[in-house]
Amino acid sequence: MEYVYGALLLHSAGKDIDVENLKKVLAEAGVKPDDARLKSLVDSLKEVKIDEVLKNAAAVALAAPAAAAPAEKKKEEKKKEEHKEEKKEEANEEEALAGLSSLFG
């Protein structure tokens, strides 16, 4: 993850995301850089438009709470149903006990 953070840091600073720059950032952060991982990340980011990806990620993050609201409502309804069922079971148990006590006077 620190490799991606380093690449984002370079991007936000307006620097080229290449192996040498990324290696310097990671080394300064106290991470021992792995050359194979560096090269892989740099190669995979060559075709990526980071600004567009960040904008899309922000849009998704803003939409996520709105999508989560119905799920929370369903959870609340389920809890209410379970609570009602528990009350019914308790009432049934009480009725059964009352019936048994009438047998013994």
C-alpha positions in Angstrom: 0.0 0.0 0.0 2.9 2.3 0.7 4.0 2.0 -2.9 0.6 3.4 -4.0 0.7 6.2 -1.4 4.2 7.1 -2.6 3.0 7.3 -6.2 0.0 9.5 -5.2 2.4 11.7 -3.3 4.6 12.1 -6.4 1.5 12.8 -8.5 0.2 15.5 -6.1 3.7 17.1 -6.0 3.7 17.2 -9.8 6.7 14.9 -10.1 7.1 12.1 -12.6 6.1 8.7 -11.2 9.2 6.6 -12.1 11.2 4.0 -10.4 13.9 6.3 -9.1 11.5 9.0 -7.7 9.3 6.3 -6.1 12.3 4.6 -4.6 13.5 7.9 -3.0 10.0 8.6 -1.5 9.8 5.1 0.0 13.3 5.2 1.3 12.7 8.5 3.0 9.5 7.1 4.5 11.5 4.3 6.0 10.3 1.6 3.6 12.9 -0.7 2.0 11.8 -0.6 -1.7 11.6 -3.8 -3.7 12.7 -3.1 -7.3 10.3 -5.6 -8.8 7.3 -4.1 -7.1 8.4 -0.6 -8.0 8.8 -1.5 -11.7 5.4 -3.3 -11.7 3.6 -0.3 -10.1 5.2 2.2 -12.3 4.5 0.2 -15.5 0.8 -0.3 -14.4 0.4 3.4 -13.7 1.7 4.6 -17.1 -1.7 4.3 -18.8 -3.7 5.5 -15.8 -5.1 9.0 -15.6 -4.8 9.5 -11.8 -6.8 12.7 -11.7 -9.8 11.0 -13.3 -9.5 8.0 -11.0 -9.5 10.2 -7.9 -12.6 12.1 -9.2 -14.4 8.9 -9.8 -13.4 7.5 -6.4 -14.7 10.7 -4.7 -18.0 10.4 -6.6 -18.4 6.8 -5.5 -17.5 7.7 -1.9 -20.3 10.4 -1.9 -22.8 7.9 -3.3 -22.0 5.1 -0.9 -23.8 6.6 2.2 -27.0 7.1 0.2 -26.9 3.5 -0.9 -26.2 2.3 2.7 -29.4 4.0 4.1 -31.8 1.4 2.7 -29.7 -1.4 4.1 -29.7 0.2 7.5 -33.5 0.6 7.4 -33.9 -3.1 6.5 -31.7 -4.0 9.5 -33.9 -1.9 11.8 -37.1 -3.5 10.4 -35.6 -6.9 11.0 -34.7 -6.1 14.6 -38.2 -4.9 15.2 -39.7 -8.1 13.7 -37.3 -10.2 15.9 -38.4 -8.1 18.9 -42.1 -8.7 18.1 -41.5 -12.4 17.7 -39.7 -12.6 21.1 -42.6 -10.8 22.7 -45.0 -13.3 21.1 -42.9 -16.2 22.4 -42.9 -14.8 25.9 -46.7 -14.3 25.8 -47.1 -17.9 24.6 -44.9 -19.2 27.4 -46.8 -17.1 30.0 -50.1 -18.5 28.7 -48.8 -22.0 28.9 -47.6 -21.5 32.5 -51.0 -20.0 33.4 -52.7 -23.0 31.9 -50.5 -25.4 33.9 -51.1 -23.6 37.2 -54.9 -23.9 36.8 -54.4 -27.7 36.7 -52.9 -27.6 40.2 -55.3 -25.2 41.7 
